[in-house]
Structure formats: C-alpha cells, structure tokens
Amino acid sequence: MTTLFLTVGLPGAGKTTRARQLAEEHSALRLTPDEWMIPLFGEAEADGKRDVLEGRLLWLGLEALRLGTS
C-alpha cells in the first residue's frame, strides 16, 4: 500500500529530520522544498518561487502515489 506522508510545522521543528527517517523506514520518495530552493534559485525564499516549487513537488508526490511509490 502506498502512503503519502505530509509534514508541516514551524522552521526548525525537525520536519526534514523526520522526513529522512520516514523515507528510510518506508523506502519512500522524499520531496523537501528546502533542499531544492538554493540549488535552483540561489536562495531559500525567492520572490514567490517557493510556492510554485511546492506546488510542483506536491504534483510529483501525487503522481508517485498513483504509480505505487510512497
């Protein structure tokens, strides 16, 4: 059974650490916006680009679920 794990919380709350644990435990694909922003845009908050990136990562996560990947 495929599963979507969605983590939300304040900065520094441990979301990425927990996401790494879940990905390892469940052989799941991990899509973390913080790890994409700087390589793509050179900064963590790039004039609304984070919203676009998060939308695309959500789409990708749902597509992965449809294909049977947690």
Order of alpha helices (4+ residues) and beta strands (2+ residues): alpha-alpha-alpha
